[in-house]
Amino acid sequence: MNVLIASPFRFVRQIRENLDVIRIMIKKFGFFGLFELLKSDVLYDYRYGVDTYSAVGREELFTGERLALQNRYCPSTFALIDLAIREAHALIGDEIRNCHFVDYGSGKGKVLIGAVKYGFPLARGIEYTERLHRVAVCNLEKLGLNSRAESIHGDATEFFPSPRDRVLYFFNPFEGVVLDQTLQNIKTIEPEGKRVLVVYNPVCDDIFCRYFERVAEKVSNPGQAHYNVYVG
Ligand SMILES: C[S@@+](CC[C@H](N)C(=O)[O-])C[C@H]1O[C@@H](n2cnc3c(N)ncnc32)[C@H](O)[C@@H]1O
């Protein structure tokens, strides 16, 4: 709260910039849910002096062909990150403590923060835009998480996970041929044990099912976020 008092203008500006997001959130979460979100996600940034929450328009991030293919940057909530990891935990069991975590399209690194908080020894994210990658690096540095969380600047189609990367997170990052190539890369690496993919807004279920077995189709409550869980 002290930080809030120190930078009330920044707080008000960010609320104004995110008014449309807030409207959608009220619809999805109700006022009580929105208050919880404000406490756990929006105020997190003020408490720790980081930038994980605010959305970024796609025109500010992408150009050319990519612009038409991408949505604007909008981060996961900590509640959704926890939910995804709990789903993976239920399937992998306590062995999950030795597994590594990958966020595909990791943006400002918020999911990596959530994964490290949960206890993963290593969480890595692959992020296409240099701008968001730099914000992620800065966030992880400020939080002192560099030894356990890493943002990699690059294209997911060129990234190969390690055998220990067994919890893979997808929050609406990309579709079509980019997704297909990314999943092919994952499939070429034999995991050390059961590998779990948690996918929010699973509009490309058919592509995931080409390579992995779908074991759950669910909706989060609160938030009404649709997600699928795959293994393989
Ligand atoms: C909806 S955001 C999700 C951010 C983060 N995973 C989260 O849940 O908070 C999707 C991210 O995927 C990134 N992205 C899009 N295409 C990509 C690609 N081919 N390789 C890596 N990242 C990509 C975008 O730049 C954006 O940061």
Ligand as a Chemical Component Dictionary entry (heavy atoms), coordinates in Angstrom:
data_LIG
# 
_chem_comp.id                   LIG 
_chem_comp.type                 NON-POLYMER 
_chem_comp.pdbx_formal_charge   0 
_chem_comp.three_letter_code    LIG 
# 
loop_
_chem_comp_atom.comp_id 
_chem_comp_atom.atom_id 
_chem_comp_atom.alt_atom_id 
_chem_comp_atom.type_symbol 
_chem_comp_atom.charge 
_chem_comp_atom.model_Cartn_x 
_chem_comp_atom.model_Cartn_y 
_chem_comp_atom.model_Cartn_z 
_chem_comp_atom.pdbx_ordinal 
LIG C1  C1  C 0  -1.487 -14.250 -24.082 1  
LIG S1  S1  S 1  0.209  -13.935 -23.823 2  
LIG C2  C2  C 0  0.536  -15.034 -22.445 3  
LIG C3  C3  C 0  1.653  -14.541 -21.573 4  
LIG C4  C4  C 0  1.988  -15.458 -20.396 5  
LIG N1  N1  N 0  2.182  -16.823 -20.796 6  
LIG C5  C5  C 0  0.915  -15.429 -19.340 7  
LIG O1  O1  O 0  0.132  -16.389 -19.296 8  
LIG O2  O2  O -1 0.840  -14.468 -18.559 9  
LIG C6  C6  C 0  0.925  -14.807 -25.183 10 
LIG C7  C7  C 0  2.397  -14.516 -25.417 11 
LIG O3  O3  O 0  2.891  -15.367 -26.452 12 
LIG C8  C8  C 0  3.914  -14.663 -27.148 13 
LIG N2  N2  N 0  4.157  -15.322 -28.439 14 
LIG C9  C9  C 0  3.382  -15.252 -29.555 15 
LIG N3  N3  N 0  3.935  -15.986 -30.547 16 
LIG C10 C10 C 0  5.078  -16.542 -30.051 17 
LIG C11 C11 C 0  6.082  -17.412 -30.587 18 
LIG N4  N4  N 0  6.024  -17.854 -31.838 19 
LIG N5  N5  N 0  7.104  -17.789 -29.783 20 
LIG C12 C12 C 0  7.168  -17.337 -28.498 21 
LIG N6  N6  N 0  6.264  -16.507 -27.951 22 
LIG C13 C13 C 0  5.226  -16.118 -28.713 23 
LIG C14 C14 C 0  3.340  -13.255 -27.234 24 
LIG O4  O4  O 0  4.330  -12.297 -27.523 25 
LIG C15 C15 C 0  2.726  -13.097 -25.842 26 
LIG O5  O5  O 0  3.660  -12.558 -24.961 27 
# 
loop_
_chem_comp_bond.comp_id 
_chem_comp_bond.atom_id_1 
_chem_comp_bond.atom_id_2 
_chem_comp_bond.value_order 
_chem_comp_bond.pdbx_ordinal 
LIG C1  S1  SING 1  
LIG S1  C2  SING 2  
LIG S1  C6  SING 3  
LIG C2  C3  SING 4  
LIG C3  C4  SING 5  
LIG C4  N1  SING 6  
LIG C4  C5  SING 7  
LIG C5  O1  DOUB 8  
LIG C5  O2  SING 9  
LIG C6  C7  SING 10 
LIG C7  O3  SING 11 
LIG C7  C15 SING 12 
LIG O3  C8  SING 13 
LIG C8  N2  SING 14 
LIG C8  C14 SING 15 
LIG N2  C9  SING 16 
LIG N2  C13 SING 17 
LIG C9  N3  DOUB 18 
LIG N3  C10 SING 19 
LIG C10 C11 SING 20 
LIG C10 C13 DOUB 21 
LIG C11 N4  SING 22 
LIG C11 N5  DOUB 23 
LIG N5  C12 SING 24 
LIG C12 N6  DOUB 25 
LIG N6  C13 SING 26 
LIG C14 O4  SING 27 
LIG C14 C15 SING 28 
LIG C15 O5  SING 29 
# 
